[in-house]
Amino acid sequence: MTFDYIVNEICERLNLLSDEAIERVGREVNIQHRYVTISCNLDTSRRITVQADTAIDSREVTFVGIEKIELLFDPSVPGQRRQIYELTYNETREWPLNGLTGGDPRQYAVKLINGQGVTIMLDREMSDVRTLEADAWAKIVNLSGEDEPLFPESFHSYLIERVIADELKRQTKPQEAREALTMAKDILGELRLFLLKSATQNFQQNSGSSFGRYPFRRRSQGFVV
């Protein structure tokens, strides 16, 4: 289903004809579209790899156009993609007060997330400029025209039912609004189950691999196998 199809379906079912109502429905569709990708942890729909350069005598690096970093790498050595491990920002208090200078960054903490991107703090001030890579969640741009939602089409009806529920509530039709909301929640639940099911992967909680054979735990110094 395209964005235009979804908006038109909602407007036809509710007999919404004014430009103001159509524009409002479009905004609501985009709001719910963002909610689906977050609530269902749809990193597969928003996953990108981005790059950012370090600065000399600075610990901070900003990745623009993303909302979250999943993994951070230093690919400066040819043929290697060395991972830099994440700590909490509070754990950075364990770092020496005068800090480390130069060498390869080994740890980082997220310092700031805003509408522009993500700023991290490395475990040392850099003595050179190098390009870091991050597997990250991309920002979502608003759907329009022939754009399609970033989740399986079988569940696009969630957007229709959820926005209809909001519009019926606006029209002071509480019973019908509750019915539409219940249907939307059912569809969202089915989507979550659909995304979790796998015929081949063997998941194990707190495991370092999908086969459950390499558990690990994190220390301030890195990962311990």
C-alpha positions as CSV (number, residue, x, y, z in Angstrom):
1,M,0.0,0.0,0.0
2,T,1.2,3.5,-0.8
3,F,0.9,6.5,1.4
4,D,-1.7,8.0,-0.9
5,Y,-3.7,4.8,-0.9
6,I,-3.7,4.6,2.9
7,V,-4.8,8.3,3.2
8,N,-7.5,7.9,0.6
9,E,-8.9,4.7,2.3
10,I,-9.1,6.4,5.6
11,C,-10.8,9.5,4.2
12,E,-13.3,7.5,2.1
13,R,-14.3,5.3,5.1
14,L,-14.9,8.4,7.2
15,N,-16.2,10.6,4.5
16,L,-13.5,13.2,5.0
17,L,-13.4,15.6,2.1
18,S,-11.8,18.9,3.2
19,D,-8.1,19.6,2.4
20,E,-7.6,20.3,6.1
21,A,-8.9,16.8,7.1
22,I,-6.8,15.1,4.4
23,E,-3.7,16.9,5.5
24,R,-4.4,16.0,9.1
25,V,-4.9,12.3,8.2
26,G,-1.5,12.3,6.4
27,R,0.2,13.7,9.5
28,E,-1.4,11.1,11.7
29,V,-0.3,8.3,9.3
30,N,3.3,9.5,9.5
31,I,3.2,9.6,13.3
32,Q,1.9,6.1,13.5
33,H,4.4,4.9,10.9
34,R,7.3,6.1,13.1
35,Y,5.7,4.4,16.1
36,V,5.5,1.1,14.3
37,T,9.2,1.0,13.4
38,I,10.2,1.8,17.0
39,S,7.7,-0.3,18.9
40,C,8.5,-3.4,16.8
41,N,12.3,-2.7,16.8
42,L,12.4,-2.6,13.1
43,D,16.1,-2.0,12.7
44,T,15.9,-4.1,9.5
45,S,13.8,-1.3,7.9
46,R,16.0,1.6,9.2
47,R,19.5,0.1,9.2
48,I,22.2,2.1,7.5
49,T,26.0,2.4,7.7
50,V,27.2,6.0,8.3
51,Q,30.7,7.5,8.6
52,A,32.1,10.4,10.7
53,D,35.6,11.8,11.1
54,T,37.4,12.2,14.4
55,A,39.1,15.5,15.2
56,I,42.6,16.0,16.6
57,D,42.7,16.7,20.3
58,S,39.0,15.8,20.7
59,R,37.1,12.9,22.1
60,E,33.8,13.8,20.5
61,V,32.4,12.5,17.1
62,T,29.0,13.3,15.7
63,F,27.1,11.1,13.3
64,V,24.5,13.1,11.4
65,G,21.1,11.8,10.1
66,I,20.7,8.9,12.5
67,E,18.7,8.3,15.7
68,K,20.7,5.4,17.3
69,I,24.0,3.6,17.0
70,E,24.0,-0.2,17.1
71,L,27.7,-1.0,16.5
72,L,30.7,1.2,16.0
73,F,33.8,0.3,14.0
74,D,37.3,1.7,13.2
75,P,38.1,0.5,9.7
76,S,41.4,2.5,9.5
77,V,43.5,-0.7,9.2
78,P,43.2,-2.1,5.7
79,G,41.3,-5.4,5.6
80,Q,40.0,-5.0,9.2
81,R,36.9,-3.6,10.8
82,R,37.8,-3.3,14.4
83,Q,34.8,-2.9,16.8
84,I,34.7,-0.2,19.4
85,Y,32.7,-1.2,22.4
86,E,30.0,0.8,24.1
87,L,29.9,1.9,27.7
88,T,27.3,4.0,29.5
89,Y,28.0,7.7,29.9
90,N,28.3,7.2,33.6
91,E,31.0,4.6,33.1
92,T,33.2,7.2,31.5
93,R,33.8,8.5,35.0
94,E,36.2,5.6,35.4
95,W,38.4,7.0,32.7
96,P,41.6,8.9,33.9
97,L,40.9,12.5,34.6
98,N,43.6,13.7,32.3
99,G,42.4,11.2,29.7
100,L,44.2,9.1,27.1
101,T,45.8,10.7,24.0
102,G,46.4,9.0,20.7
103,G,46.3,5.4,19.6
104,D,43.2,3.4,18.7
105,P,39.9,4.2,20.3
106,R,38.6,1.1,22.1
107,Q,35.5,2.3,23.9
108,Y,32.8,5.0,23.5
109,A,29.8,6.3,25.2
110,V,26.8,8.1,23.8
111,K,26.9,11.7,24.9
112,L,23.9,13.3,23.1
113,I,21.0,12.3,20.9
114,N,19.0,15.0,19.2
115,G,17.0,15.7,16.1
116,Q,20.2,16.1,14.0
117,G,22.1,12.9,15.0
118,V,24.1,11.2,17.7
119,T,27.3,12.5,19.4
120,I,29.6,10.0,21.1
121,M,32.6,10.4,23.3
122,L,35.6,8.2,22.8
123,D,37.9,6.9,25.5
124,R,40.8,9.1,24.3
125,E,41.6,12.3,22.6
126,M,42.6,11.6,19.0
127,S,46.0,12.6,17.7
128,D,45.0,12.0,14.1
129,V,41.9,12.2,11.9
130,R,40.3,8.9,11.0
131,T,36.9,7.9,9.7
132,L,34.7,5.8,12.0
133,E,31.8,3.7,10.8
134,A,28.5,3.0,12.6
135,D,25.7,0.6,11.9
136,A,22.8,2.8,12.9
137,W,19.1,3.6,12.8
138,A,18.4,6.1,10.1
139,K,16.0,9.0,10.6
140,I,12.7,8.5,8.9
141,V,11.4,11.1,6.4
142,N,7.7,11.6,6.1
143,L,5.9,9.3,3.7
144,S,4.2,11.0,0.7
145,G,2.7,10.1,-2.7
146,E,3.8,6.6,-3.8
147,D,6.0,6.0,-0.8
148,E,5.3,2.7,1.0
149,P,5.6,2.1,4.8
150,L,8.8,0.5,6.0
151,F,7.2,-2.8,7.2
152,P,5.6,-5.8,5.5
153,E,2.6,-4.9,3.4
154,S,0.4,-7.5,5.0
155,F,0.3,-5.3,8.1
156,H,-0.1,-1.9,6.5
157,S,-3.8,-1.9,7.6
158,Y,-2.5,-1.1,11.1
159,L,-2.0,2.5,9.9
160,I,-5.6,2.6,8.5
161,E,-7.3,1.3,11.6
162,R,-5.1,3.3,14.0
163,V,-5.7,6.6,12.3
164,I,-9.4,5.8,11.9
165,A,-9.6,5.3,15.7
166,D,-8.1,8.7,16.3
167,E,-10.5,10.3,13.8
168,L,-13.5,8.6,15.4
169,K,-12.4,9.8,18.8
170,R,-12.2,13.3,17.4
171,Q,-15.8,12.9,16.1
172,T,-16.9,11.8,19.6
173,K,-17.7,8.3,18.6
174,P,-16.1,6.4,21.5
175,Q,-17.5,3.0,20.8
176,E,-16.5,2.9,17.2
177,A,-13.1,4.4,18.1
178,R,-12.5,1.6,20.6
179,E,-13.4,-1.0,18.0
180,A,-10.9,0.4,15.5
181,L,-8.2,0.8,18.2
182,T,-8.7,-2.9,19.2
183,M,-8.3,-4.0,15.6
184,A,-5.2,-1.9,15.2
185,K,-3.6,-3.4,18.4
186,D,-4.4,-6.9,17.1
187,I,-2.7,-6.2,13.8
188,L,0.4,-4.7,15.6
189,G,0.6,-7.8,17.8
190,E,0.5,-10.0,14.8
191,L,3.3,-7.9,13.2
192,R,5.5,-8.3,16.3
193,L,4.9,-12.1,16.3
194,F,5.6,-12.2,12.5
195,L,8.9,-10.5,13.0
196,L,10.0,-12.7,15.9
197,K,9.2,-16.0,14.2
198,S,12.1,-17.8,12.5
199,A,12.3,-21.4,11.1
200,T,16.1,-21.5,11.3
201,Q,17.5,-19.3,14.0
202,N,18.1,-20.7,17.5
203,F,17.7,-17.8,20.0
204,Q,19.0,-17.9,23.5
205,Q,18.8,-15.0,26.0
206,N,22.1,-13.4,27.0
207,S,24.0,-15.3,24.4
208,G,26.8,-13.9,22.3
209,S,25.5,-15.7,19.1
210,S,22.3,-17.0,17.7
211,F,23.5,-20.5,18.4
212,G,23.9,-19.9,22.1
213,R,27.4,-21.2,22.3
214,Y,29.4,-18.1,23.0
215,P,28.0,-16.2,26.0
216,F,29.9,-13.1,27.0
217,R,29.7,-10.3,29.5
218,R,30.9,-6.7,29.3
219,R,33.5,-5.2,31.6
220,S,35.0,-1.7,31.5
221,Q,38.0,-3.1,29.7
222,G,35.9,-4.7,27.0
223,F,34.2,-8.0,26.3
224,V,35.2,-11.2,28.1
225,V,34.5,-14.6,26.5
